[in-house]
């Protein structure tokens, strides 16, 4: 607890001496004889004794002025036994200290009442200095006139709000009183404002700023406010963040609202939620970027948390410092400093891809000029390439995208040939919507996501439905087997990897021998169904997948929330990402030469493209088969990592029918399962999806996984469709199943520019391979794609995030124009 006799901590003086109060003149009255020079010096010495400097070492205030004026005996700008320092330019006198601190004084109850609130809500010491900073310092506000921008100090009786801060102009009326005199913008700005920008000023700040009414407060009710940059005395909203977003959208006339998909902050003792940040702690890259906040991160956390929360209120508009600044509600000159720091913090989280991302239309570059006029070539117009290109162009850089196909999207390829229903030949499901950038882009574009239900009835050939109890029991045993595999890999003495399929069989046989349990024939078939789902997840037969690393990404926080079907397909998102980008289709890249200062990219027709950096986003198989020649060759470490991953393949078959024959049996479920009649049939049409949740069109889609992919490789499409129809007629044997009106079968294994669906870790490999493939080479050649994302492989989300990740790394320090040449002819081109 503070008392008048407390000593102030000593900090190194900056050597600055800026007077806050002008020293009085001691001119003699008219007619009075001037004293001798020596007498004058003695009088000045006596005059100095009437004033006391701030006892804070290094404070620039030679003659402090009390901002509080609470006590009748307030020193104002005169003598006091002690000046209390809050910042250089903000002090209060010992008399005002006593006014609030002493129990017999008039202000004591005000302080005591505040102290009770602070103690009940906060964690920091409710000192009198904290009280003065939180309750008594005047607010500062900036004039919003474009030709002014001066900072003005408000009187103590005026409470600052976001609305006032966003509309304030010099000379604005308050309480129907207008300042008299000339244009108030012509008046000079307080000299103290100029000091605030200096790092020296920040080091002399006694208490960190704690914001009131921050947009982050609804997200952080489980935290002590002062641990996350907010004032314990500030008013807290009774609305949840979801309710606040709904209200915001209502006020802005936005009907389409998808709630409960944004949780930007970890809650206390919470883990396992992807793309969250700790609101009470700076991350390593933040400490590296803002080392000045390493000792006390409160100001940074307050700004960063405000920015993230405000972005998630409305992700459809570019978030700017001008939008955020009015929401910085804190007393004192420190508000000037916070508004000044807002630019840096907002640009940093923008560069990281935490805000101002997705499919936003940007009218002006998001980053400062030092990032402009840089240039990058992106190879591949899939999710990762488009994500990186969009980010880089929004940053203000010049980007060229080279795509081998005659379309964009890569392994995202939506088909609408079956009655107008969108069926993804590639990806179409979003696995976990909370904080998922795919969900973010869907909201930005008002694209609907259909929540997939959990019910999946299993049917046997012959038409019988499987007892859910049997499915539940075998699902339990299946997961128990995987748990045993997990325990096995924890054994450090086991240095050798094994195939996942081999290990599962070993554990299964041991379990049967030791337990004496005998599964029925149906139970064995249900177990095969769950194994086919595992092959679907891995994209491969289990005899190729690493038992040690098959689920390596599960060690990292994954996306939680609902699994959804993008009924309109991923293409609507990727097409929007591609808008305004300089994309060259039918332009396969043959070689990348990064031996010189510039990177030269050569296409198959001999055209050369030159830039400072290149981002390679081609599928893993193309790197494994050396479709692109690198000069110099890629490092051995990277090549080894590339070949330690497998190229998984799944295929799809989709059929359109004249009517929905399955409705009466499926009863509104989004999908249903097919129990394989034997292990060798596992993976052949194991799950059927209803592609029209509205129930108006009649389209089913099924997947082919594992060994079944090989079995259909040389079959004609009509034969694959006939095989699928045989299965459907077995599952619905009690009724007539009509012939399909139309169908298609995917052939990703034959696709020249993919030759795969998604990656997996082969036996003997590890998840570290994803990180190694993601490493750049000489700071010139960068890599993105789902096979470079260790946390989120095998997904469009992972591919997208890998592109955003590389966009953070790509802005170069030096630049020269992108140039294109054909054979010996060179032509300069500007890519904007």
C-alpha positions in Angstrom: 0.0 0.0 0.0 1.3 3.4 -0.9 1.9 6.2 1.6 3.3 9.6 1.3 6.7 8.4 2.4 7.1 5.7 -0.2 10.3 6.0 -2.2 10.1 5.9 -6.0 11.9 3.3 -8.0 14.9 4.7 -9.9 15.2 4.3 -13.7 18.0 5.5 -15.9 17.6 9.1 -16.9 17.2 9.8 -20.6 18.8 13.2 -20.1 15.7 15.0 -21.4 14.6 18.1 -19.6 11.4 19.5 -21.0 9.6 22.0 -18.7 5.9 21.4 -18.2 5.5 24.6 -16.3 7.1 27.9 -17.3 9.3 29.4 -14.6 8.0 32.6 -13.0 9.7 35.9 -13.7 10.9 38.0 -10.8 10.9 41.5 -12.4 11.0 44.3 -9.9 7.9 46.6 -9.8 8.2 49.9 -11.7 10.4 52.5 -10.0 12.2 50.0 -7.8 15.9 50.0 -7.9 17.5 46.8 -9.3 19.4 44.7 -6.9 23.0 43.7 -7.4 23.7 40.5 -9.5 24.7 38.6 -6.4 21.5 39.5 -4.6 19.5 38.4 -7.6 21.1 35.0 -7.6 20.4 34.5 -4.0 16.7 35.4 -4.6 16.5 32.8 -7.4 18.0 30.2 -5.1 15.2 31.0 -2.6 12.6 30.9 -5.4 13.8 27.4 -6.4 13.1 26.2 -2.8 9.4 27.0 -3.3 9.2 24.2 -5.9 10.0 20.5 -5.8 11.0 18.4 -8.8 9.4 15.0 -9.5 11.4 12.5 -7.5 11.2 10.0 -10.5 14.7 9.7 -11.8 14.8 10.8 -15.5 11.4 12.6 -15.4 11.5 15.6 -17.8 9.0 17.6 -15.8 11.1 20.3 -14.1 8.0 22.0 -12.6 5.2 19.4 -12.3 1.6 20.4 -12.4 -1.1 18.5 -10.5 -3.8 17.1 -12.8 -6.1 16.0 -10.0 -7.1 19.3 -8.3 -9.1 17.2 -5.9 -8.1 18.8 -2.6 -8.8 22.4 -1.6 -5.1 22.6 -0.7 -4.0 21.2 -4.1 -0.6 22.5 -5.0 -1.6 23.1 -8.6 1.7 24.2 -10.0 3.2 25.3 -6.8 5.0 23.7 -3.8 4.2 20.2 -2.4 6.1 17.9 -0.2 6.0 15.2 -2.9 5.0 14.8 -6.5 3.6 11.4 -7.5 4.6 10.4 -11.0 2.3 8.6 -13.5 4.1 9.6 -16.7 6.3 12.3 -17.9 3.8 15.1 -18.0 1.3 13.6 -15.6 1.7 14.1 -11.8 -0.4 14.6 -8.7 0.5 16.4 -5.5 0.8 15.0 -2.0 -2.3 17.0 -0.9 -4.5 15.3 -3.5 -2.9 12.0 -2.5 -4.0 12.6 1.1 -7.5 13.7 -0.1 -8.2 10.2 -1.3 -5.9 8.1 0.8 -6.6 9.4 4.3 -9.7 7.9 5.9 -10.7 11.3 7.4 -10.6 13.1 4.1 -13.6 13.7 1.8 -12.3 11.6 -1.1 -11.5 8.5 0.9 -15.0 6.9 0.2 -14.6 7.4 -3.5 -11.2 5.6 -3.4 -12.5 2.9 -1.1 -15.5 2.2 -3.3 -13.3 1.9 -6.4 -10.9 -0.3 -4.5 -13.7 -2.8 -3.7 -14.7 -3.1 -7.3 -11.0 -3.4 -8.4 -10.2 -6.0 -5.8 -13.3 -8.2 -6.6 -12.6 -8.2 -10.4 -8.9 -7.7 -10.8 -5.6 -9.3 -9.8 -3.3 -6.3 -9.6 -2.7 -4.1 -6.5 -5.5 -1.4 -6.1 -3.0 1.3 -5.3 -3.8 5.0 -5.2 -1.7 5.5 -8.3 -3.9 2.9 -10.1 -7.0 4.8 -8.9 -5.7 8.1 -10.2 -4.8 6.6 -13.5 -8.1 4.7 -13.9 -10.4 7.4 -12.5 -8.9 10.9 -12.3 -6.6 11.4 -15.3 -8.3 13.4 -18.1 -8.9 11.7 -21.4 -7.1 12.7 -24.6 -8.8 12.7 -27.9 -7.6 13.4 -31.5 -9.4 15.8 -33.8 -10.9 13.8 -36.7 -10.5 16.7 -39.3 -8.2 15.5 -42.0 -6.2 18.7 -42.0 -5.9 18.8 -38.2 -5.3 15.6 -36.2 -4.2 17.4 -33.1 -4.6 15.9 -29.7 -6.7 17.7 -27.1 -7.1 17.1 -23.4 -10.7 16.8 -22.3 -11.9 18.2 -19.0 -12.3 15.8 -16.1 -16.1 15.7 -16.3 -16.2 14.5 -19.9 -16.3 10.7 -20.3 -14.7 9.4 -23.5 -16.7 6.9 -25.6 -16.0 5.3 -29.0 -18.7 7.4 -30.5 -17.1 10.6 -29.2 -13.6 9.6 -30.2 -14.7 8.8 -33.8 -16.5 12.2 -34.3 -14.5 14.6 -32.1 -13.3 17.9 -33.6 -11.5 20.8 -32.0 -14.0 23.1 -30.3 -16.8 20.5 -30.2 -19.7 21.4 -27.9 -20.0 19.7 -24.6 -23.0 20.2 -22.3 -24.3 22.9 -24.7 -21.2 25.0 -24.1 -19.0 26.0 -27.0 -15.4 27.2 -26.7 -15.3 30.9 -27.7 -12.6 32.3 -30.0 -11.1 31.6 -33.4 -11.0 28.2 -35.1 -9.9 25.8 -32.4 -7.8 23.7 -34.8 -5.5 26.7 -35.2 -4.5 26.4 -31.5 -1.2 24.7 -30.9 -1.1 21.1 -29.7 0.1 20.5 -26.1 3.9 20.1 -26.0 3.6 17.0 -23.9 2.1 15.1 -26.9 5.3 15.3 -28.9 7.2 13.4 -26.1 4.8 10.4 -26.1 6.2 8.8 -29.3 9.6 8.4 -27.8 10.6 5.0 -26.4 12.0 6.9 -23.5 8.5 8.1 -22.6 7.1 4.6 -22.5 9.9 3.5 -20.2 8.9 6.2 -17.7 5.3 5.0 -17.6 4.5 3.8 -14.1 1.4 1.8 -14.8 0.4 0.0 -18.0 -2.8 1.1 -19.8 -5.9 -0.9 -19.0 -8.7 -0.3 -21.5 -12.4 0.2 -20.6 -15.2 -1.2 -22.7 -12.9 -3.1 -25.0 -14.5 -5.1 -27.8 -12.5 -8.0 -26.4 -14.3 -8.0 -23.0 -17.1 -10.4 -24.1 -14.5 -13.0 -25.2 -12.5 -12.8 -22.0 -14.9 -12.9 -19.1 -13.0 -15.9 -17.7 -9.8 -13.9 -17.3 -8.8 -11.3 -14.8 -9.3 -8.1 -16.8 -6.0 -6.6 -15.8 -4.2 -9.7 -17.0 -5.5 -9.2 -20.6 -5.2 -5.4 -20.9 -8.6 -4.3 -19.5 -9.6 -2.3 -16.5 -11.2 -4.2 -13.6 -13.4 -1.2 -13.0 -14.6 -1.1 -16.6 -18.2 -2.0 -17.4 -18.7 -5.6 -18.7 -21.2 -6.5 -21.3 -23.9 -8.9 -20.4 -23.9 -10.2 -24.0 -21.8 -13.0 -25.2 -19.6 -12.5 -28.2 -22.0 -14.5 -30.4 -24.9 -12.2 -29.3 -22.7 -9.1 -30.0 -21.9 -10.3 -33.5 -25.6 -11.1 -34.1 -26.6 -7.6 -32.9 -23.8 -6.0 -35.1 -25.0 -7.9 -38.2 -28.6 -6.9 -37.4 -27.8 -3.2 -37.2 -25.9 -3.4 -40.4 -28.8 -5.1 -42.2 -27.0 -8.4 -42.6 -29.4 -11.3 -42.4 -27.0 -14.2 -43.0 -25.2 -14.9 -39.8 -23.3 -18.0 -38.9 -22.7 -18.0 -35.1 -20.4 -19.9 -32.8 -17.6 -20.3 -35.3 -15.3 -17.6 -33.9 -13.3 -18.2 -30.7 -10.0 -16.2 -31.2 -8.8 -16.7 -27.6 -8.0 -19.7 -25.5 -10.0 -19.9 -22.4 -8.2 -20.6 -19.1 -6.9 -24.2 -18.9 -8.2 -24.9 -22.4 -6.2 -26.6 -25.1 -6.9 -28.3 -28.4 -8.6 -25.4 -30.3 -6.9 -24.4 -33.5 -5.9 -20.9 -34.4 -6.4 -19.5 -30.9 -4.1 -17.1 -29.1 -3.4 -16.7 -25.4 -4.9 -13.3 -24.5 -2.7 -13.0 -21.5 0.7 -13.9 -23.1 2.8 -12.8 -26.1 3.9 -15.4 -28.5 7.5 -15.8 -29.6 7.1 -14.0 -32.9 5.3 -11.2 -31.1 8.2 -10.9 -28.7 10.6 -10.8 -31.6 8.6 -8.1 -33.4 7.9 -6.0 -30.2 10.8 -6.5 -27.8 10.0 -3.3 -26.0 6.9 -5.1 -24.5 8.8 -8.1 -23.2 9.0 -6.8 -19.7 5.4 -5.6 -19.5 3.3 -6.9 -22.4 0.0 -5.2 -21.1 -0.2 -2.5 -23.7 0.5 -4.9 -26.6 -2.0 -7.5 -25.3 -4.7 -4.8 -24.9 -4.2 -3.7 -28.5 -3.9 -7.1 -30.0 -6.9 -8.5 -28.1 -9.0 -5.5 -29.1 -8.0 -5.9 -32.8 -8.8 -9.7 -32.9 -12.1 -9.2 -31.2 -13.1 -6.3 -33.4 -12.2 -8.3 -36.5 -14.4 -11.2 -35.5 -17.3 -8.8 -35.0 -17.3 -8.1 -38.7 -15.0 -10.0 -41.0 -16.6 -8.6 -44.2 -14.8 -5.3 -44.0 -11.1 -4.4 -43.9 -10.1 -3.6 -40.4 -8.0 -0.4 -40.2 -6.3 1.5 -37.4 -8.9 4.3 -37.9 -11.7 1.8 -37.1 -9.9 0.5 -34.0 -8.6 3.7 -32.5 -11.9 5.0 -31.2 -12.3 1.8 -29.1 -9.1 2.5 -27.2 -10.8 4.0 -24.0 -8.1 4.7 -21.5 -7.3 7.9 -19.5 -4.1 9.9 -19.8 -1.5 10.6 -22.3 -0.9 6.9 -22.7 -3.9 6.9 -25.0 -1.9 8.9 -27.5 0.8 6.2 -27.3 -1.7 3.4 -27.7 -3.2 5.0 -30.8 0.2 5.4 -32.3 1.2 1.8 -31.5 -2.1 0.6 -33.1 -0.7 0.9 -36.6 2.3 -1.4 -35.9 0.2 -4.0 -34.0 -2.5 -4.1 -36.6 -0.1 -4.4 -39.5 1.7 -7.3 -37.7 -1.5 -9.3 -37.1 -2.5 -8.6 -40.7 0.8 -9.9 -41.9 0.3 -13.1 -39.8 -3.0 -13.7 -41.5 -5.0 -13.3 -38.2 -7.1 -10.5 -39.6 -7.9 -8.9 -43.0 -7.7 -12.3 -44.6 -10.0 -14.5 -46.7 -11.8 -13.1 -49.8 -11.8 -9.4 -48.8 -11.8 -6.8 -51.6 -9.0 -4.4 -50.8 -9.0 -0.9 -52.2 -5.6 0.0 -50.9 -2.6 -2.1 -49.7 -2.9 -3.4 -46.2 0.8 -3.0 -45.3 3.1 0.0 -45.3 4.9 1.1 -48.4 8.1 -0.8 -47.6 6.2 -3.9 -48.7 5.0 -2.5 -52.0 6.5 -3.0 -55.4 7.9 -6.4 -54.4 7.4 -9.3 -56.7 6.7 -13.1 -56.4 5.8 -15.9 -58.8 3.4 -18.4 -57.5 3.3 -21.8 -59.2 -0.1 -23.5 -59.0 -3.6 -22.0 -58.7 -4.9 -24.4 -56.1 -6.1 -23.4 -52.6 -2.5 -22.7 -51.3 -1.4 -20.8 -54.3 -4.5 -18.6 -54.5 -4.3 -18.0 -50.7 -0.7 -16.8 -50.9 -1.3 -14.7 -54.1 -4.4 -13.0 -52.6 -2.5 -12.2 -49.4 0.5 -10.9 -51.1 -1.5 -8.7 -53.6 -3.5 -7.4 -50.7 -0.2 -6.5 -49.0 0.7 -4.4 -52.0 3.1 -6.7 -53.8 3.2 -7.7 -57.5 2.2 -11.4 -58.0 2.0 -13.7 -61.0 0.3 -17.1 -60.8 1.3 -19.8 -63.3 -1.2 -22.7 -63.5 -0.6 -25.9 -65.7 -4.3 -26.7 -66.0 -6.9 -24.9 -68.0 -8.8 -24.1 -64.8 -8.0 -22.9 -61.3 -8.6 -24.9 -58.1 -6.2 -27.8 -58.3 -7.7 -30.7 -56.4 -10.8 -28.6 -55.8 -13.0 -29.3 -58.8 -16.8 -28.9 -58.5 -19.2 -30.6 -60.9 -22.7 -29.3 -61.5 -23.7 -31.7 -64.3 -26.0 -33.8 -62.1 -29.2 -31.8 -62.1 -27.4 -28.6 -61.1 -26.4 -30.0 -57.7 -22.8 -29.2 -56.8 -20.8 -32.3 -56.2 -17.1 -32.0 -55.4 -14.9 -34.2 -57.5 -12.3 -33.3 -54.9 -13.0 -31.8 -51.5 -16.4 -30.6 -50.3 -16.5 -31.2 -46.6 -15.2 -28.8 -43.9 -13.9 -30.6 -40.9 -14.5 -28.4 -37.8 -15.8 -24.9 -38.4 -14.6 -23.1 -35.2 -11.9 -20.6 -36.4 -11.7 -22.4 -39.7 -10.7 -19.9 -42.5 -13.1 -21.8 -44.8 -16.0 -20.9 -42.5 -14.7 -17.3 -42.4 -14.7 -17.1 -46.2 -18.1 -18.7 -46.4 -19.5 -16.0 -44.1 -17.7 -13.2 -46.1 -19.5 -14.5 -49.2 -22.8 -15.5 -47.5 -22.1 -19.1 -48.7 -24.2 -21.6 -46.8 -22.7 -24.5 -45.0 -24.9 -27.5 -44.2 -24.2 -29.0 -40.8 -23.7 -32.8 -41.2 -25.6 -34.9 -38.7 -24.0 -37.5 -36.6 -26.3 -40.3 -37.6 -24.9 -42.9 -40.0 -27.1 -46.0 -40.3 -25.1 -49.1 -41.5 -26.8 -51.4 -44.0 -25.8 -54.9 -45.0 -26.0 -56.3 -48.5 -29.4 -57.9 -48.5 -31.0 -54.8 -47.1 -30.8 -55.4 -43.3 -30.1 -52.5 -41.0 -27.3 -53.1 -38.5 -28.2 -52.8 -34.8 -26.7 -49.5 -33.6 -25.6 -51.3 -30.5 -23.3 -53.6 -32.6 -21.9 -50.5 -34.4 -21.3 -48.8 -31.1 -19.6 -51.9 -29.6 -17.3 -52.4 -32.6 -16.5 -48.7 -32.8 -15.3 -49.0 -29.2 -13.1 -52.0 -30.0 -11.7 -50.3 -33.1 -10.7 -47.2 -31.1 -9.3 -49.5 -28.3 -7.0 -51.1 -30.9 -5.8 -47.7 -32.0 -5.2 -46.8 -28.4 -3.0 -49.8 -28.0 -1.0 -48.8 -31.1 -0.6 -45.4 -29.5 0.8 -46.9 -26.4 3.2 -49.1 -28.4 4.7 -46.1 -30.1 5.4 -44.5 -26.7 7.9 -47.3 -26.0 11.3 -45.7 -26.6 13.0 -49.1 -26.9 11.0 -49.7 -30.1 13.0 -48.0 -32.7 11.5 -49.7 -35.7 8.3 -48.4 -37.4 5.7 -50.8 -38.7 2.8 -50.6 -41.2 -0.4 -49.5 -39.5 -2.4 -52.3 -41.0 0.2 -54.9 -39.8 0.2 -53.4 -36.3 -3.6 -53.3 -36.1 -3.8 -57.0 -37.1 -1.2 -57.9 -34.5 -3.0 -56.0 -31.7 -6.3 -57.5 -32.8 -5.1 -61.1 -32.7 -3.4 -60.6 -29.3 -6.7 -59.1 -28.0 -8.7 -62.1 -29.2 -6.2 -64.6 -27.7 -6.0 -62.9 -24.3 -9.7 -61.9 -23.9 -11.2 -65.1 -25.3 -13.8 -63.0 -27.1 -15.2 -64.3 -30.3 -16.8 -61.7 -32.6 -19.7 -62.7 -34.7 -19.5 -62.6 -38.5 -21.5 -59.4 -38.6 -19.3 -57.8 -36.0 -16.2 -58.7 -38.0 -17.8 -57.0 -41.0 -18.6 -53.9 -39.0 -15.0 -53.8 -37.9 -14.0 -53.9 -41.6 -16.3 -50.9 -42.2 -14.4 -48.9 -39.6 -11.1 -49.9 -41.1 -12.3 -48.7 -44.5 -13.1 -45.3 -42.9 -9.5 -45.3 -41.6 -8.2 -45.9 -45.1 -10.5 -43.0 -46.3 -8.9 -40.7 -43.7 -5.3 -41.8 -44.7 -6.0 -41.9 -48.4 -4.2 -45.2 -48.7 -4.2 -48.9 -47.9 -3.1 -49.4 -44.3 -0.1 -51.5 -45.2 1.6 -48.4 -46.5 0.9 -46.1 -43.6 3.2 -45.5 -40.7 1.9 -46.9 -37.4 4.0 -44.4 -35.5 3.0 -41.3 -37.4 -0.4 -42.0 -39.1 -2.1 -39.4 -36.9 0.9 -37.1 -36.3 -1.2 -34.0 -36.7 -3.4 -35.0 -33.7 -0.6 -33.9 -31.4 -1.5 -30.3 -32.4 -4.7 -28.4 -31.8 -7.3 -29.2 -34.4 -10.4 -27.4 -35.6 -13.4 -28.1 -33.4 -17.1 -27.6 -34.0 -19.5 -28.9 -36.6 -18.5 -30.8 -39.7 -20.2 -29.2 -42.6 -20.9 -29.7 -46.3 -20.3 -26.8 -48.6 -23.4 -27.3 -50.7 -22.2 -24.7 -53.2 -18.7 -26.3 -53.3 -15.3 -24.9 -52.6 -15.1 -23.4 -56.1 -17.2 -20.4 -55.0 -14.5 -19.5 -52.5 -11.5 -20.1 -54.7 -13.0 -18.2 -57.6 -13.4 -15.2 -55.3 -9.8 -15.6 -54.1 -8.7 -15.5 -57.7 -10.6 -12.3 -58.6 -8.2 -9.6 -59.7 -5.1 -11.9 -59.7 -2.8 -12.2 -62.7 -3.3 -15.9 -63.4 -1.8 -17.6 -66.5 -3.6 -20.9 -67.1 -2.3 -23.7 -69.4 1.2 -22.6 -68.4 3.0 -25.7 -66.9 6.3 -24.9 -65.3 9.3 -27.0 -66.5 12.3 -25.5 -64.6 13.2 -23.2 -61.7 16.7 -21.7 -61.8 17.6 -20.0 -58.5 21.4 -20.1 -59.0 21.6 -16.3 -59.5 20.3 -13.2 -57.7 17.0 -13.6 -59.6 14.8 -16.7 -59.8 14.1 -17.7 -63.4 11.0 -19.8 -64.0 10.7 -21.5 -67.4 7.4 -22.8 -68.7 7.0 -25.8 -71.1 6.7 -23.5 -74.1 10.0 -21.8 -73.3 8.6 -18.6 -71.8 10.7 -17.3 -68.9 9.5 -15.4 -65.9 11.9 -13.6 -63.6 11.3 -12.5 -60.0 13.0 -12.3 -56.7 11.2 -15.1 -55.1 9.0 -18.1 -56.2 6.4 -20.0 -54.3 5.9 -23.6 -55.4 2.5 -25.1 -54.6 2.4 -28.1 -56.8 1.1 -31.5 -55.4 3.6 -33.8 -53.7 3.6 -36.3 -56.6 5.0 -33.8 -59.0 7.9 -33.1 -56.7 8.5 -36.8 -56.2 8.6 -37.4 -60.0 10.8 -34.3 -60.7 8.2 -32.8 -63.0 9.9 -29.4 -62.3 13.7 -29.3 -62.6 15.4 -27.2 -59.9 18.8 -25.6 -60.5 20.6 -26.2 -58.2 19.0 -29.4 -57.2 16.9 -29.3 -54.0 18.8 -30.1 -50.8 19.1 -33.8 -50.0 17.3 -33.3 -46.7 14.2 -31.9 -48.5 14.3 -34.6 -51.2 14.3 -37.3 -48.5 11.4 -35.7 -46.8 9.5 -35.5 -50.1 9.9 -39.2 -50.7 9.0 -40.2 -47.1 5.4 -39.1 -47.6 2.9 -41.1 -49.6 0.6 -39.9 -52.3 -2.9 -41.1 -51.2 -5.7 -41.6 -53.7 -9.4 -41.8 -53.2 -12.0 -41.8 -56.0 -15.6 -40.8 -56.1 -18.7 -41.9 -58.0 -21.8 -39.7 -58.1 -25.1 -40.7 -59.5 -28.3 -38.7 -60.4 -31.6 -40.6 -60.1 -35.1 -39.8 -61.3 -36.4 -39.8 -57.7 -35.2 -40.1 -54.1 -35.7 -43.8 -53.6 -33.7 -43.9 -50.3 -35.7 -41.3 -48.3 -38.1 -43.8 -46.6 -35.2 -45.9 -45.3 -32.6 -43.2 -44.5 -35.2 -40.8 -42.9 -33.3 -37.6 -43.4 -29.8 -38.7 -42.5 -27.0 -36.9 -44.5 -25.2 -40.2 -45.2 -25.4 -44.0 -44.7 -22.9 -46.8 -44.5 -22.4 -50.0 -46.5 -21.1 -53.0 -44.5 -18.6 -54.8 -46.8 -19.6 -58.4 -47.4 -15.9 -59.5 -47.1 -12.5 -57.9 -46.3 -11.5 -57.9 -49.9 -14.5 -55.7 -50.7 -13.6 -53.2 -48.0 -13.5 -49.6 -49.3 -15.8 -50.2 -52.3 -18.6 -47.7 -51.8 -18.4 -47.7 -48.0 -20.3 -44.5 -47.5 -23.1 -42.8 -49.5 -23.7 -39.0 -49.1 -27.0 -37.3 -49.9 -25.8 -34.3 -51.9 -29.0 -32.3 -51.6 -29.8 -31.6 -47.9 -32.9 -29.8 -49.1 -34.3 -33.1 -50.4 -35.3 -31.7 -53.8 -32.7 -33.3 -56.1 -31.8 -37.0 -56.2 -28.0 -37.3 -56.2 -25.9 -39.7 -54.2 -22.1 -39.7 -54.0 -19.9 -42.5 -52.7 -16.2 -42.9 -52.1 -13.7 -45.6 -53.2 -10.8 -46.2 -50.9 -7.9 -48.5 -50.1 -7.4 -51.6 -52.3 -10.7 -50.8 -54.0 -9.0 -47.9 -55.8 -6.6 -50.3 -57.5 -9.4 -52.6 -58.5 -11.3 -49.9 -60.4 -8.3 -48.3 -62.0 -8.6 -50.1 -65.3 -12.4 -50.3 -65.3 -14.6 -48.1 -67.6 -16.7 -45.5 -65.9 -19.9 -47.4 -66.8 -18.5 -50.5 -65.2 -17.7 -48.6 -62.0 -21.2 -47.1 -62.0 -22.7 -50.6 -62.5 -20.8 -51.9 -59.6 -22.1 -49.1 -57.5 -25.7 -49.8 -58.6 -25.3 -53.5 -57.6 -24.3 -52.4 -54.1 -27.3 -50.0 -53.9 -29.7 -52.6 -55.0 -28.4 -54.9 -52.3 -28.7 -52.2 -49.7 -32.3 -51.4 -50.8 -33.3 -55.0 -51.8 -36.8 -54.6 -50.5 -37.6 -51.9 -53.2 -37.0 -51.0 -56.7 -33.8 -48.9 -57.3 -34.1 -47.0 -60.6 -31.3 -46.7 -63.2 -29.3 -43.5 -62.8 -30.1 -40.6 -65.1 -26.5 -39.5 -65.2 -23.2 -40.2 -63.3 -19.5 -39.5 -63.2 -16.4 -41.2 -61.8 -13.3 -39.3 -60.7 -9.9 -40.3 -61.9 -7.4 -38.5 -59.7 -4.8 -41.2 -60.0 -4.7 -40.4 -63.8 -4.8 -36.6 -63.5 -1.6 -35.4 -65.0 -1.2 -32.5 -62.7 -2.3 -34.2 -59.5 -1.9 -37.9 -59.6 -3.1 -38.0 -56.0 -5.8 -36.9 -53.6 -3.8 -36.0 -50.4 -0.7 -37.0 -48.5 0.1 -39.5 -45.7 3.2 -40.6 -43.8 4.6 -43.8 -45.2 6.1 -46.5 -43.0 9.4 -45.3 -41.7 8.6 -41.6 -42.1 7.4 -39.0 -39.7 5.4 -35.9 -39.4 8.6 -33.8 -39.4 8.7 -34.4 -43.2 5.9 -31.8 -43.6 8.0 -29.2 -41.9 11.1 -30.1 -44.0 9.2 -29.8 -47.2 7.9 -26.4 -46.1 11.4 -25.0 -45.5 12.5 -22.4 -48.1 15.7 -22.8 -50.1 18.2 -20.0 -49.9 15.4 -17.5 -49.1 14.4 -17.7 -52.8 12.3 -20.8 -53.3 9.3 -21.3 -51.0 6.8 -24.2 -50.7 3.2 -24.4 -49.8 0.4 -27.0 -50.1 -1.3 -29.5 -47.9 1.8 -31.7 -47.9 3.7 -28.8 -46.2 1.3 -28.3 -43.4 2.1 -30.5 -40.5 -0.8 -29.3 -38.3 -3.5 -29.6 -40.9 -2.5 -31.9 -43.8 -4.9 -33.6 -46.2 -7.4 -30.7 -46.2 -8.2 -27.6 -48.2 -8.0 -25.7 -44.9 -4.4 -26.9 -44.5 -3.5 -25.9 -48.0 -5.0 -22.5 -47.6 -3.2 -21.9 -44.3 0.1 -23.0 -45.8 -0.3 -20.3 -48.5 -1.1 -17.7 -45.8 2.0 -18.9 -43.9 4.3 -18.4 -46.8 2.8 -15.0 -47.5 4.2 -14.0 -44.1 7.7 -15.1 -45.1 7.8 -13.9 -48.7 7.9 -10.0 -48.5 11.5 -9.3 -49.6 13.8 -6.5 -48.6 14.9 -5.7 -52.1 13.0 -5.9 -55.3 13.1 -5.5 -59.1 10.3 -5.8 -61.6 9.0 -9.2 -62.7 10.1 -9.8 -66.2 9.0 -12.2 -68.8 10.9 -13.4 -71.8 10.4 -15.9 -74.7 13.7 -17.5 -75.8 16.1 -14.7 -76.4 13.5 -11.9 -76.4 13.0 -10.1 -73.1 10.1 -7.9 -72.2 9.4 -6.1 -69.0 6.0 -6.5 -67.5 4.4 -5.0 -64.4 2.1 -7.3 -62.4 -0.5 -5.6 -60.3 
